[in-house]
Amino acid sequence: MNSILRQFCRREASWFIQFVKYGIAGCLAMATHMLVFFLFSWKLIPALEPTDPIVLLLGLSPPAALDHATRAGRADVNNGIAFMLSNLVAYLVNKAWVFHPGRHHWLKEVTLFYLVSGFSFGIGLILQDVEIRFFHWSTSLAYVTMAVVSALINYAMRKFYIFDG
């Protein structure tokens, strides 16, 4: 009975450590995504409004006011660009540090990684778009809900389908 308990505790501790590492890797990828998204949304393809929390929090120069449909469309474009870069960071860190590669050939692995991430990102993006267009949420708040939905779907798919546990 004692050895069964030790095995159980070891397995649970291993799972917990992996989840913490996944969280750290996710924070790194999220920081990349946020940096790219908000930099583009502020300077390159404006998608923020003057009252957006990130504008007020960071004291950014207020952008010109945009209608909700334009802002939502631009936020989608900026998210797409940020997705490509942050997903590369996520893949490299997950493969090297969080999960065990080897369930699939590396090309299939990276393809599955981007497909799963794209699927969860798409669901989050639709949610973000609806929140901005129809509920007139701030770009920042809609971004947070998009990120949370994506992260939850990604963890489950990466752990149980893409990588070897």
For each residue, the residues with C-beta under 8 A, 3 or more apart:
1: 4 5
2: 5 6
3: 6 7
4: 1 7 8
5: 1 2 8 9
6: 2 3 9 10
7: 3 4 10 11
8: 4 5 11 12
9: 5 6 12 13
10: 6 7 13 14
11: 7 8 14 15
12: 8 9 15 16
13: 9 10 16 17
14: 10 11 17 18
15: 11 12 18 19
16: 12 13 19 20
17: 13 14 20 21
18: 14 15 21 22 98 99 159
19: 15 16 22 23 155
20: 16 17 23 24
21: 17 18 24 25 97 98
22: 18 19 25 26 94 98 155 158 159
23: 19 20 26 27
24: 20 21 27 28
25: 21 22 28 29 90 93 94 97 98
26: 22 23 29 30 90 151 154 155
27: 23 24 30 31
28: 24 25 31 32 89 90 93
29: 25 26 32 33 86 87 89 90 93
30: 26 27 33 34 86 147 151
31: 27 28 34 35
32: 28 29 35 36 82 85 86 89
33: 29 30 36 37 82 83 85 86 147
34: 30 31 37 38 82 143
35: 31 32 38 39
36: 32 33 39 40 78 81 82 85 86
37: 33 34 40 41 78 79 81 82 143
38: 34 35 41 42 48 54
39: 35 36 42 43 44
40: 36 37 43 44 45 47 77 78 81 82
41: 37 38 45 46 47 48 74 75 78 139
42: 38 39 46 48 55 60 63
43: 39 40 46
44: 39 40 78
45: 40 41 74 77 78
46: 41 42 43 63 64 66 74
47: 40 41 66 71 74 75 77 78 139
48: 38 41 42 52 54 55 60 63 71 139
49: 52 55 63 65 66 71 138 139
50: 55 62 63 65
51: 55 56 138
52: 48 49 55 56 138 139 140
53: 56 57 138 140 141
54: 38 48 57 58 60 139 140
55: 42 48 49 50 51 52 58 60 62 63
56: 51 52 53 59
57: 53 54
58: 54 55
59: 56
60: 42 48 54 55 63
61:
62: 50 55
63: 42 46 48 49 50 55 60 66
64: 46
65: 49 50
66: 46 47 49 63 70 71 74
67: 70 71
68: 71 72 132 133 136
69: 72 73 133
70: 66 67 73 74
71: 47 48 49 66 67 68 74 75 132 139
72: 68 69 75 76 128 129 132 133
73: 69 70 76 77
74: 41 45 46 47 66 70 71 77 78
75: 41 47 71 72 78 79 128 129 132 139 142 143
76: 72 73 79 80 125 128 129
77: 40 45 47 73 74 80 81
78: 36 37 40 41 44 45 47 74 75 81 82
79: 37 75 76 82 83 121 125 128 143 146
80: 76 77 83 84
81: 36 37 40 77 78 84 85
82: 32 33 34 36 37 40 78 79 85 86
83: 33 79 80 86 87 117 118 121
84: 80 81 87 88
85: 32 33 36 81 82 88 89
86: 29 30 32 33 36 82 83 89 90
87: 29 83 84 90 91 113 114 117 121
88: 84 85 91 92
89: 28 29 32 85 86 92 93
90: 25 26 28 29 86 87 93 94 113 117 154
91: 87 88 94 95 110 113 114
92: 88 89 95 96
93: 25 28 29 89 90 96 97 98
94: 22 25 90 91 97 98 99 113 158 163
95: 91 92 98 99 101 109 163
96: 92 93
97: 21 25 93 94
98: 18 21 22 25 93 94 95 163
99: 18 94 95 158 159 162 163 164 165
100: 103 163 164 165
101: 95 106 109 163 164
102: 164
103: 100 109 162 163 164
104: 108 109 112 162
105: 108 109
106: 101 109 110
107: 110 111
108: 104 105 111 112
109: 95 101 103 104 105 106 112 113 162 163
110: 91 106 107 113 114
111: 107 108 114 115
112: 104 108 109 115 116 161 162
113: 87 90 91 94 109 110 116 117 158 162
114: 87 91 110 111 117 118
115: 111 112 118 119
116: 112 113 119 120 153 154 157 158 161 162
117: 83 87 90 113 114 120 121 150 154
118: 83 114 115 121 122
119: 115 116 122 123 153
120: 116 117 123 124 149 150 153 154 157
121: 79 83 87 117 118 124 125 146 150
122: 118 119 125 126
123: 119 120 126 127 149 150 153
124: 120 121 127 128 145 146 147 148 149 150
125: 76 79 121 122 128 129 146
126: 122 123 129 130
127: 123 124 130 131 142 145 146 149
128: 72 75 76 79 124 125 131 132 142 143 145 146
129: 72 75 76 125 126 132 133 142
130: 126 127 133 134 135
131: 127 128 134 135 137 141 142 145
132: 68 71 72 75 128 129 135 136 137 139 142
133: 68 69 72 129 130 136
134: 130 131
135: 130 131 132
136: 68 132 133
137: 131 132 141 142
138: 49 51 52 53 141 142
139: 41 47 48 49 52 54 71 75 132 142 143
140: 52 53 54 143 144
141: 53 131 137 138 144 145
142: 75 127 128 129 131 132 137 138 139 145 146
143: 34 37 75 79 128 139 140 146 147
144: 140 141 147 148
145: 124 127 128 131 141 142 148 149
146: 79 121 124 125 127 128 142 143 149 150
147: 30 33 124 143 144 150 151
148: 124 144 145 151 152
149: 120 123 124 127 145 146 152 153
150: 117 120 121 123 124 146 147 153 154
151: 26 30 147 148 154 155
152: 148 149 155 156
153: 116 119 120 123 149 150 156 157
154: 26 90 116 117 120 150 151 157 158
155: 19 22 26 151 152 158 159
156: 152 153 159 160
157: 116 120 153 154 160 161 162
158: 22 94 99 113 116 154 155 161 162 163
159: 18 22 99 155 156 163 165
160: 156 157 165
161: 112 116 157 158
162: 99 103 104 109 112 113 116 157 158
163: 94 95 98 99 100 101 103 109 158 159
164: 99 100 101 102 103
165: 99 100 159 160
